[in-house]
């Protein structure tokens, strides 16, 4: 996955990312192999990948 590229939810999940439930935020959070991936919902079907961090840095 490349930062600032657009993906469908199916593409995101097919890449092995697992959705994490977060409260009171307007972005989607996914996790895989100790990394956390942040996606901004652009429209009904597309998400923009904008950040990736280590799981240990993820505090909500």
PDB file of N, CA, C, O and CB in Angstrom:
ATOM      1  N   UNK A   1       0.834  -1.161   0.000  1.00  0.00           N
ATOM      2  CA  UNK A   1       0.000   0.000   0.000  1.00  0.00           C
ATOM      3  C   UNK A   1       0.890   1.240   0.000  1.00  0.00           C
ATOM      4  O   UNK A   1       1.935   1.286   0.650  1.00  0.00           O
ATOM      5  CB  UNK A   1      -0.955  -0.011   1.205  1.00  0.00           C
ATOM      6  N   UNK A   2       0.440   2.236  -0.748  1.00  0.00           N
ATOM      7  CA  UNK A   2       1.194   3.481  -0.845  1.00  0.00           C
ATOM      8  C   UNK A   2       0.416   4.616  -0.197  1.00  0.00           C
ATOM      9  O   UNK A   2      -0.794   4.744  -0.380  1.00  0.00           O
ATOM     10  CB  UNK A   2       1.508   3.815  -2.313  1.00  0.00           C
ATOM     11  N   UNK A   3       1.125   5.430   0.556  1.00  0.00           N
ATOM     12  CA  UNK A   3       0.500   6.585   1.196  1.00  0.00           C
ATOM     13  C   UNK A   3      -0.015   7.538   0.129  1.00  0.00           C
ATOM     14  O   UNK A   3       0.607   7.726  -0.916  1.00  0.00           O
ATOM     15  CB  UNK A   3       1.497   7.306   2.136  1.00  0.00           C
ATOM     16  N   UNK A   4      -1.162   8.131   0.417  1.00  0.00           N
ATOM     17  CA  UNK A   4      -1.863   9.092  -0.431  1.00  0.00           C
ATOM     18  C   UNK A   4      -2.486   8.460  -1.684  1.00  0.00           C
ATOM     19  O   UNK A   4      -2.798   9.162  -2.646  1.00  0.00           O
ATOM     20  CB  UNK A   4      -0.910  10.185  -0.842  1.00  0.00           C
ATOM     21  N   UNK A   5      -2.661   7.158  -1.670  1.00  0.00           N
ATOM     22  CA  UNK A   5      -3.367   6.449  -2.745  1.00  0.00           C
ATOM     23  C   UNK A   5      -4.741   6.041  -2.229  1.00  0.00           C
ATOM     24  O   UNK A   5      -4.964   5.962  -1.021  1.00  0.00           O
ATOM     25  CB  UNK A   5      -2.557   5.194  -3.234  1.00  0.00           C
ATOM     26  N   UNK A   6      -5.657   5.785  -3.156  1.00  0.00           N
ATOM     27  CA  UNK A   6      -7.026   5.427  -2.802  1.00  0.00           C
ATOM     28  C   UNK A   6      -7.266   3.931  -2.984  1.00  0.00           C
ATOM     29  O   UNK A   6      -6.777   3.320  -3.934  1.00  0.00           O
ATOM     30  CB  UNK A   6      -8.021   6.227  -3.647  1.00  0.00           C
ATOM     31  N   UNK A   7      -8.029   3.352  -2.052  1.00  0.00           N
ATOM     32  CA  UNK A   7      -8.318   1.922  -2.060  1.00  0.00           C
ATOM     33  C   UNK A   7      -9.779   1.699  -1.684  1.00  0.00           C
ATOM     34  O   UNK A   7     -10.375   2.501  -0.965  1.00  0.00           O
ATOM     35  CB  UNK A   7      -7.379   1.160  -1.089  1.00  0.00           C
ATOM     36  N   UNK A   8     -10.343   0.610  -2.174  1.00  0.00           N
ATOM     37  CA  UNK A   8     -11.675   0.213  -1.736  1.00  0.00           C
ATOM     38  C   UNK A   8     -11.524  -0.592  -0.445  1.00  0.00           C
ATOM     39  O   UNK A   8     -10.436  -1.069  -0.124  1.00  0.00           O
ATOM     40  CB  UNK A   8     -12.421  -0.618  -2.845  1.00  0.00           C
ATOM     41  N   UNK A   9     -12.619  -0.734   0.283  1.00  0.00           N
ATOM     42  CA  UNK A   9     -12.590  -1.520   1.513  1.00  0.00           C
ATOM     43  C   UNK A   9     -12.186  -2.959   1.218  1.00  0.00           C
ATOM     44  O   UNK A   9     -11.467  -3.579   2.002  1.00  0.00           O
ATOM     45  CB  UNK A   9     -13.958  -1.483   2.210  1.00  0.00           C
ATOM     46  N   UNK A  10     -12.642  -3.485   0.101  1.00  0.00           N
ATOM     47  CA  UNK A  10     -12.282  -4.852  -0.299  1.00  0.00           C
ATOM     48  C   UNK A  10     -10.770  -4.968  -0.527  1.00  0.00           C
ATOM     49  O   UNK A  10     -10.150  -5.931  -0.075  1.00  0.00           O
ATOM     50  CB  UNK A  10     -13.049  -5.261  -1.583  1.00  0.00           C
ATOM     51  N   UNK A  11     -10.184  -4.013  -1.211  1.00  0.00           N
ATOM     52  CA  UNK A  11      -8.733  -4.043  -1.443  1.00  0.00           C
ATOM     53  C   UNK A  11      -7.969  -3.982  -0.129  1.00  0.00           C
ATOM     54  O   UNK A  11      -6.962  -4.667   0.046  1.00  0.00           O
ATOM     55  CB  UNK A  11      -8.306  -2.880  -2.350  1.00  0.00           C
ATOM     56  N   UNK A  12      -8.452  -3.162   0.789  1.00  0.00           N
ATOM     57  CA  UNK A  12      -7.792  -3.028   2.086  1.00  0.00           C
ATOM     58  C   UNK A  12      -7.826  -4.355   2.839  1.00  0.00           C
ATOM     59  O   UNK A  12      -6.805  -4.827   3.337  1.00  0.00           O
ATOM     60  CB  UNK A  12      -8.461  -1.919   2.924  1.00  0.00           C
ATOM     61  N   UNK A  13      -9.002  -4.940   2.912  1.00  0.00           N
ATOM     62  CA  UNK A  13      -9.138  -6.206   3.646  1.00  0.00           C
ATOM     63  C   UNK A  13      -8.442  -7.359   2.935  1.00  0.00           C
ATOM     64  O   UNK A  13      -7.895  -8.246   3.590  1.00  0.00           O
ATOM     65  CB  UNK A  13     -10.610  -6.543   3.844  1.00  0.00           C
ATOM     66  N   UNK A  14      -8.453  -7.360   1.601  1.00  0.00           N
ATOM     67  CA  UNK A  14      -7.753  -8.408   0.841  1.00  0.00           C
ATOM     68  C   UNK A  14      -6.243  -8.348   1.042  1.00  0.00           C
ATOM     69  O   UNK A  14      -5.552  -9.346   0.835  1.00  0.00           O
ATOM     70  CB  UNK A  14      -8.076  -8.284  -0.646  1.00  0.00           C
ATOM     71  N   UNK A  15      -5.725  -7.194   1.442  1.00  0.00           N
ATOM     72  CA  UNK A  15      -4.280  -7.067   1.673  1.00  0.00           C
ATOM     73  C   UNK A  15      -3.877  -7.608   3.042  1.00  0.00           C
ATOM     74  O   UNK A  15      -2.698  -7.594   3.396  1.00  0.00           O
ATOM     75  CB  UNK A  15      -3.852  -5.603   1.550  1.00  0.00           C
ATOM     76  N   UNK A  16      -4.867  -8.091   3.818  1.00  0.00           N
ATOM     77  CA  UNK A  16      -4.562  -8.683   5.109  1.00  0.00           C
ATOM     78  C   UNK A  16      -4.736  -7.753   6.296  1.00  0.00           C
ATOM     79  O   UNK A  16      -4.463  -8.132   7.435  1.00  0.00           O
ATOM     80  CB  UNK A  16      -3.186  -9.182   5.095  1.00  0.00           C
ATOM     81  N   UNK A  17      -5.190  -6.534   6.030  1.00  0.00           N
ATOM     82  CA  UNK A  17      -5.417  -5.597   7.122  1.00  0.00           C
ATOM     83  C   UNK A  17      -6.704  -5.946   7.847  1.00  0.00           C
ATOM     84  O   UNK A  17      -7.703  -6.312   7.228  1.00  0.00           O
ATOM     85  CB  UNK A  17      -5.469  -4.153   6.600  1.00  0.00           C
ATOM     86  N   UNK A  18      -6.668  -5.828   9.176  1.00  0.00           N
ATOM     87  CA  UNK A  18      -7.821  -6.135  10.012  1.00  0.00           C
ATOM     88  C   UNK A  18      -8.318  -4.828  10.627  1.00  0.00           C
ATOM     89  O   UNK A  18      -7.545  -4.079  11.224  1.00  0.00           O
ATOM     90  CB  UNK A  18      -7.459  -7.187  11.121  1.00  0.00           C
ATOM     91  N   UNK A  19      -9.614  -4.564  10.476  1.00  0.00           N
ATOM     92  CA  UNK A  19     -10.174  -3.318  10.971  1.00  0.00           C
ATOM     93  C   UNK A  19     -10.223  -3.302  12.495  1.00  0.00           C
ATOM     94  O   UNK A  19     -10.593  -4.293  13.124  1.00  0.00           O
ATOM     95  CB  UNK A  19     -11.567  -3.103  10.398  1.00  0.00           C
ATOM     96  N   UNK A  20      -9.847  -2.173  13.080  1.00  0.00           N
ATOM     97  CA  UNK A  20      -9.923  -1.956  14.528  1.00  0.00           C
ATOM     98  C   UNK A  20     -11.060  -0.998  14.788  1.00  0.00           C
ATOM     99  O   UNK A  20     -11.273  -0.055  14.026  1.00  0.00           O
ATOM    100  CB  UNK A  20      -8.576  -1.403  15.108  1.00  0.00           C
ATOM    101  N   UNK A  21     -11.783  -1.232  15.851  1.00  0.00           N
ATOM    102  CA  UNK A  21     -12.869  -0.326  16.200  1.00  0.00           C
ATOM    103  C   UNK A  21     -12.319   0.827  17.029  1.00  0.00           C
ATOM    104  O   UNK A  21     -11.650   0.625  18.042  1.00  0.00           O
ATOM    105  CB  UNK A  21     -13.986  -1.071  16.970  1.00  0.00           C
ATOM    106  N   UNK A  22     -12.613   2.026  16.579  1.00  0.00           N
ATOM    107  CA  UNK A  22     -12.227   3.234  17.312  1.00  0.00           C
ATOM    108  C   UNK A  22     -13.464   4.105  17.467  1.00  0.00           C
ATOM    109  O   UNK A  22     -14.366   4.076  16.630  1.00  0.00           O
ATOM    110  CB  UNK A  22     -11.077   4.013  16.579  1.00  0.00           C
ATOM    111  N   UNK A  23     -13.498   4.872  18.537  1.00  0.00           N
ATOM    112  CA  UNK A  23     -14.665   5.698  18.828  1.00  0.00           C
ATOM    113  C   UNK A  23     -14.379   7.173  18.592  1.00  0.00           C
ATOM    114  O   UNK A  23     -13.272   7.659  18.825  1.00  0.00           O
ATOM    115  CB  UNK A  23     -15.118   5.482  20.262  1.00  0.00           C
ATOM    116  N   UNK A  24     -15.397   7.864  18.127  1.00  0.00           N
ATOM    117  CA  UNK A  24     -15.369   9.322  18.008  1.00  0.00           C
ATOM    118  C   UNK A  24     -14.264   9.868  17.107  1.00  0.00           C
ATOM    119  O   UNK A  24     -13.685  10.915  17.392  1.00  0.00           O
ATOM    120  CB  UNK A  24     -15.222   9.917  19.359  1.00  0.00           C
ATOM    121  N   UNK A  25     -13.982   9.172  16.044  1.00  0.00           N
ATOM    122  CA  UNK A  25     -13.010   9.662  15.048  1.00  0.00           C
ATOM    123  C   UNK A  25     -13.625   9.518  13.666  1.00  0.00           C
ATOM    124  O   UNK A  25     -14.522   8.702  13.457  1.00  0.00           O
ATOM    125  CB  UNK A  25     -11.647   8.880  15.136  1.00  0.00           C
ATOM    126  N   UNK A  26     -13.138  10.314  12.727  1.00  0.00           N
ATOM    127  CA  UNK A  26     -13.690  10.266  11.380  1.00  0.00           C
ATOM    128  C   UNK A  26     -12.730   9.609  10.380  1.00  0.00           C
ATOM    129  O   UNK A  26     -12.643  10.020   9.224  1.00  0.00           O
ATOM    130  CB  UNK A  26     -14.036  11.669  10.918  1.00  0.00           C
ATOM    131  N   UNK A  27     -12.020   8.589  10.845  1.00  0.00           N
ATOM    132  CA  UNK A  27     -11.135   7.829   9.970  1.00  0.00           C
ATOM    133  C   UNK A  27     -11.239   6.352  10.335  1.00  0.00           C
ATOM    134  O   UNK A  27     -11.758   5.999  11.394  1.00  0.00           O
ATOM    135  CB  UNK A  27      -9.661   8.330  10.083  1.00  0.00           C
ATOM    136  N   UNK A  28     -10.745   5.503   9.457  1.00  0.00           N
ATOM    137  CA  UNK A  28     -10.752   4.052   9.667  1.00  0.00           C
ATOM    138  C   UNK A  28      -9.354   3.626  10.089  1.00  0.00           C
ATOM    139  O   UNK A  28      -8.358   4.145   9.584  1.00  0.00           O
ATOM    140  CB  UNK A  28     -11.208   3.287   8.374  1.00  0.00           C
ATOM    141  N   UNK A  29      -9.286   2.679  11.015  1.00  0.00           N
ATOM    142  CA  UNK A  29      -8.009   2.177  11.516  1.00  0.00           C
ATOM    143  C   UNK A  29      -7.937   0.677  11.256  1.00  0.00           C
ATOM    144  O   UNK A  29      -8.878  -0.060  11.552  1.00  0.00           O
ATOM    145  CB  UNK A  29      -7.836   2.488  13.037  1.00  0.00           C
ATOM    146  N   UNK A  30      -6.820   0.235  10.705  1.00  0.00           N
ATOM    147  CA  UNK A  30      -6.590  -1.176  10.418  1.00  0.00           C
ATOM    148  C   UNK A  30      -5.243  -1.570  10.989  1.00  0.00           C
ATOM    149  O   UNK A  30      -4.390  -0.716  11.230  1.00  0.00           O
ATOM    150  CB  UNK A  30      -6.653  -1.462   8.892  1.00  0.00           C
ATOM    151  N   UNK A  31      -5.050  -2.868  11.206  1.00  0.00           N
ATOM    152  CA  UNK A  31      -3.810  -3.360  11.798  1.00  0.00           C
ATOM    153  C   UNK A  31      -3.336  -4.610  11.072  1.00  0.00           C
ATOM    154  O   UNK A  31      -4.132  -5.412  10.583  1.00  0.00           O
ATOM    155  CB  UNK A  31      -4.002  -3.653  13.295  1.00  0.00           C
ATOM    156  N   UNK A  32      -2.003  -4.755  11.014  1.00  0.00           N
ATOM    157  CA  UNK A  32      -1.379  -5.959  10.448  1.00  0.00           C
ATOM    158  C   UNK A  32       0.082  -6.002  10.892  1.00  0.00           C
ATOM    159  O   UNK A  32       0.809  -5.016  10.765  1.00  0.00           O
ATOM    160  CB  UNK A  32      -1.489  -5.977   8.878  1.00  0.00           C
ATOM    161  N   UNK A  33       0.493  -7.131  11.402  1.00  0.00           N
ATOM    162  CA  UNK A  33       1.905  -7.384  11.725  1.00  0.00           C
ATOM    163  C   UNK A  33       2.560  -6.274  12.548  1.00  0.00           C
ATOM    164  O   UNK A  33       3.657  -5.822  12.219  1.00  0.00           O
ATOM    165  CB  UNK A  33       2.684  -7.574  10.453  1.00  0.00           C
ATOM    166  N   UNK A  34       1.897  -5.839  13.608  1.00  0.00           N
ATOM    167  CA  UNK A  34       2.496  -4.845  14.485  1.00  0.00           C
ATOM    168  C   UNK A  34       2.465  -3.424  13.965  1.00  0.00           C
ATOM    169  O   UNK A  34       3.064  -2.534  14.569  1.00  0.00           O
ATOM    170  CB  UNK A  34       3.880  -5.215  14.751  1.00  0.00           C
ATOM    171  N   UNK A  35       1.781  -3.193  12.858  1.00  0.00           N
ATOM    172  CA  UNK A  35       1.646  -1.856  12.287  1.00  0.00           C
ATOM    173  C   UNK A  35       0.184  -1.446  12.329  1.00  0.00           C
ATOM    174  O   UNK A  35      -0.710  -2.290  12.268  1.00  0.00           O
ATOM    175  CB  UNK A  35       2.192  -1.808  10.832  1.00  0.00           C
ATOM    176  N   UNK A  36      -0.054  -0.139  12.435  1.00  0.00           N
ATOM    177  CA  UNK A  36      -1.402   0.421  12.413  1.00  0.00           C
ATOM    178  C   UNK A  36      -1.489   1.349  11.212  1.00  0.00           C
ATOM    179  O   UNK A  36      -0.613   2.186  10.994  1.00  0.00           O
ATOM    180  CB  UNK A  36      -1.742   1.180  13.751  1.00  0.00           C
ATOM    181  N   UNK A  37      -2.563   1.188  10.431  1.00  0.00           N
ATOM    182  CA  UNK A  37      -2.762   1.926   9.184  1.00  0.00           C
ATOM    183  C   UNK A  37      -4.001   2.808   9.311  1.00  0.00           C
ATOM    184  O   UNK A  37      -5.044   2.357   9.784  1.00  0.00           O
ATOM    185  CB  UNK A  37      -2.901   0.952   7.977  1.00  0.00           C
ATOM    186  N   UNK A  38      -3.886   4.059   8.889  1.00  0.00           N
ATOM    187  CA  UNK A  38      -4.982   5.013   8.981  1.00  0.00           C
ATOM    188  C   UNK A  38      -5.486   5.380   7.590  1.00  0.00           C
ATOM    189  O   UNK A  38      -4.708   5.692   6.688  1.00  0.00           O
ATOM    190  CB  UNK A  38      -4.539   6.272   9.740  1.00  0.00           C
ATOM    191  N   UNK A  39      -6.804   5.334   7.441  1.00  0.00           N
ATOM    192  CA  UNK A  39      -7.441   5.640   6.168  1.00  0.00           C
ATOM    193  C   UNK A  39      -8.527   6.690   6.380  1.00  0.00           C
ATOM    194  O   UNK A  39      -9.290   6.631   7.344  1.00  0.00           O
ATOM    195  CB  UNK A  39      -8.032   4.363   5.527  1.00  0.00           C
ATOM    196  N   UNK A  40      -8.580   7.643   5.467  1.00  0.00           N
ATOM    197  CA  UNK A  40      -9.608   8.668   5.472  1.00  0.00           C
ATOM    198  C   UNK A  40     -10.668   8.279   4.450  1.00  0.00           C
ATOM    199  O   UNK A  40     -10.342   7.966   3.305  1.00  0.00           O
ATOM    200  CB  UNK A  40      -9.010  10.076   5.160  1.00  0.00           C
ATOM    201  N   UNK A  41     -11.921   8.295   4.851  1.00  0.00           N
ATOM    202  CA  UNK A  41     -12.996   7.940   3.925  1.00  0.00           C
ATOM    203  C   UNK A  41     -13.258   9.126   3.006  1.00  0.00           C
ATOM    204  O   UNK A  41     -13.592  10.217   3.468  1.00  0.00           O
ATOM    205  CB  UNK A  41     -14.294   7.532   4.694  1.00  0.00           C
ATOM    206  N   UNK A  42     -13.103   8.907   1.697  1.00  0.00           N
ATOM    207  CA  UNK A  42     -13.280   9.985   0.730  1.00  0.00           C
ATOM    208  C   UNK A  42     -14.684  10.024   0.152  1.00  0.00           C
ATOM    209  O   UNK A  42     -15.235  11.103  -0.070  1.00  0.00           O
ATOM    210  CB  UNK A  42     -12.280   9.843  -0.386  1.00  0.00           C
ATOM    211  N   UNK A  43     -15.261   8.874  -0.090  1.00  0.00           N
ATOM    212  CA  UNK A  43     -16.633   8.796  -0.570  1.00  0.00           C
ATOM    213  C   UNK A  43     -17.201   7.456  -0.144  1.00  0.00           C
ATOM    214  O   UNK A  43     -16.650   6.790   0.732  1.00  0.00           O
ATOM    215  CB  UNK A  43     -16.711   8.977  -2.120  1.00  0.00           C
ATOM    216  N   UNK A  44     -18.285   7.070  -0.755  1.00  0.00           N
ATOM    217  CA  UNK A  44     -18.984   5.851  -0.345  1.00  0.00           C
ATOM    218  C   UNK A  44     -18.116   4.596  -0.425  1.00  0.00           C
ATOM    219  O   UNK A  44     -18.290   3.668   0.366  1.00  0.00           O
ATOM    220  CB  UNK A  44     -20.207   5.663  -1.197  1.00  0.00           C
ATOM    221  N   UNK A  45     -17.180   4.567  -1.381  1.00  0.00           N
ATOM    222  CA  UNK A  45     -16.413   3.344  -1.618  1.00  0.00           C
ATOM    223  C   UNK A  45     -14.899   3.485  -1.524  1.00  0.00           C
ATOM    224  O   UNK A  45     -14.201   2.472  -1.486  1.00  0.00           O
ATOM    225  CB  UNK A  45     -16.748   2.824  -2.945  1.00  0.00           C
ATOM    226  N   UNK A  46     -14.375   4.686  -1.486  1.00  0.00           N
ATOM    227  CA  UNK A  46     -12.925   4.877  -1.530  1.00  0.00           C
ATOM    228  C   UNK A  46     -12.371   5.429  -0.221  1.00  0.00           C
ATOM    229  O   UNK A  46     -12.981   6.273   0.436  1.00  0.00           O
ATOM    230  CB  UNK A  46     -12.561   5.806  -2.668  1.00  0.00           C
ATOM    231  N   UNK A  47     -11.184   4.918   0.133  1.00  0.00           N
ATOM    232  CA  UNK A  47     -10.472   5.355   1.320  1.00  0.00           C
ATOM    233  C   UNK A  47      -9.065   5.777   0.912  1.00  0.00           C
ATOM    234  O   UNK A  47      -8.427   5.116   0.092  1.00  0.00           O
ATOM    235  CB  UNK A  47     -10.433   4.233   2.398  1.00  0.00           C
ATOM    236  N   UNK A  48      -8.582   6.874   1.482  1.00  0.00           N
ATOM    237  CA  UNK A  48      -7.221   7.342   1.200  1.00  0.00           C
ATOM    238  C   UNK A  48      -6.317   6.921   2.356  1.00  0.00           C
ATOM    239  O   UNK A  48      -6.571   7.250   3.515  1.00  0.00           O
ATOM    240  CB  UNK A  48      -7.182   8.902   0.995  1.00  0.00           C
ATOM    241  N   UNK A  49      -5.264   6.190   2.019  1.00  0.00           N
ATOM    242  CA  UNK A  49      -4.268   5.753   3.003  1.00  0.00           C
ATOM    243  C   UNK A  49      -3.362   6.945   3.293  1.00  0.00           C
ATOM    244  O   UNK A  49      -2.709   7.467   2.389  1.00  0.00           O
ATOM    245  CB  UNK A  49      -3.435   4.510   2.482  1.00  0.00           C
ATOM    246  N   UNK A  50      -3.320   7.385   4.585  1.00  0.00           N
ATOM    247  CA  UNK A  50      -2.528   8.576   4.871  1.00  0.00           C
ATOM    248  C   UNK A  50      -1.468   8.408   5.955  1.00  0.00           C
ATOM    249  O   UNK A  50      -0.642   9.304   6.126  1.00  0.00           O
ATOM    250  CB  UNK A  50      -3.430   9.666   5.261  1.00  0.00           C
ATOM    251  N   UNK A  51      -1.456   7.300   6.693  1.00  0.00           N
ATOM    252  CA  UNK A  51      -0.422   7.166   7.717  1.00  0.00           C
ATOM    253  C   UNK A  51      -0.267   5.716   8.158  1.00  0.00           C
ATOM    254  O   UNK A  51      -1.214   4.929   8.130  1.00  0.00           O
ATOM    255  CB  UNK A  51      -0.748   8.048   8.923  1.00  0.00           C
ATOM    256  N   UNK A  52       0.936   5.395   8.558  1.00  0.00           N
ATOM    257  CA  UNK A  52       1.250   4.068   9.108  1.00  0.00           C
ATOM    258  C   UNK A  52       2.199   4.271  10.282  1.00  0.00           C
ATOM    259  O   UNK A  52       3.191   4.991  10.173  1.00  0.00           O
ATOM    260  CB  UNK A  52       1.889   3.115   8.016  1.00  0.00           C
ATOM    261  N   UNK A  53       1.883   3.626  11.413  1.00  0.00           N
ATOM    262  CA  UNK A  53       2.740   3.719  12.599  1.00  0.00           C
ATOM    263  C   UNK A  53       2.912   2.350  13.207  1.00  0.00           C
ATOM    264  O   UNK A  53       2.201   1.414  12.843  1.00  0.00           O
ATOM    265  CB  UNK A  53       2.155   4.696  13.636  1.00  0.00           C
ATOM    266  N   UNK A  54       3.848   2.219  14.130  1.00  0.00           N
ATOM    267  CA  UNK A  54       4.012   0.978  14.877  1.00  0.00           C
ATOM    268  C   UNK A  54       2.886   0.857  15.903  1.00  0.00           C
ATOM    269  O   UNK A  54       2.414   1.864  16.430  1.00  0.00           O
ATOM    270  CB  UNK A  54       5.403   0.926  15.572  1.00  0.00           C
ATOM    271  N   UNK A  55       2.466  -0.347  16.179  1.00  0.00           N
ATOM    272  CA  UNK A  55       1.377  -0.584  17.128  1.00  0.00           C
ATOM    273  C   UNK A  55       1.684   0.025  18.484  1.00  0.00           C
ATOM    274  O   UNK A  55       0.776   0.539  19.137  1.00  0.00           O
ATOM    275  CB  UNK A  55       1.115  -2.078  17.277  1.00  0.00           C
ATOM    276  N   UNK A  56       2.904  -0.015  18.920  1.00  0.00           N
ATOM    277  CA  UNK A  56       3.280   0.538  20.218  1.00  0.00           C
ATOM    278  C   UNK A  56       3.070   2.039  20.326  1.00  0.00           C
ATOM    279  O   UNK A  56       3.009   2.576  21.432  1.00  0.00           O
ATOM    280  CB  UNK A  56       4.708   0.224  20.502  1.00  0.00           C
ATOM    281  N   UNK A  57       2.958   2.720  19.203  1.00  0.00           N
ATOM    282  CA  UNK A  57       2.742   4.170  19.186  1.00  0.00           C
ATOM    283  C   UNK A  57       1.256   4.524  19.140  1.00  0.00           C
ATOM    284  O   UNK A  57       0.900   5.702  19.167  1.00  0.00           O
ATOM    285  CB  UNK A  57       3.458   4.793  17.990  1.00  0.00           C
ATOM    286  N   UNK A  58       0.405   3.535  19.072  1.00  0.00           N
ATOM    287  CA  UNK A  58      -1.026   3.759  18.856  1.00  0.00           C
ATOM    288  C   UNK A  58      -1.757   3.904  20.184  1.00  0.00           C
ATOM    289  O   UNK A  58      -1.976   2.921  20.892  1.00  0.00           O
ATOM    290  CB  UNK A  58      -1.634   2.609  18.041  1.00  0.00           C
ATOM    291  N   UNK A  59      -2.132   5.132  20.514  1.00  0.00           N
ATOM    292  CA  UNK A  59      -2.867   5.398  21.754  1.00  0.00           C
ATOM    293  C   UNK A  59      -4.150   6.119  21.406  1.00  0.00           C
ATOM    294  O   UNK A  59      -4.128   7.130  20.704  1.00  0.00           O
ATOM    295  CB  UNK A  59      -2.015   6.236  22.757  1.00  0.00           C
ATOM    296  N   UNK A  60      -5.274   5.605  21.894  1.00  0.00           N
ATOM    297  CA  UNK A  60      -6.560   6.309  21.729  1.00  0.00           C
ATOM    298  C   UNK A  60      -7.274   6.343  23.053  1.00  0.00           C
ATOM    299  O   UNK A  60      -8.375   6.886  23.147  1.00  0.00           O
ATOM    300  CB  UNK A  60      -7.450   5.629  20.651  1.00  0.00           C
TER     301      UNK A  60
END
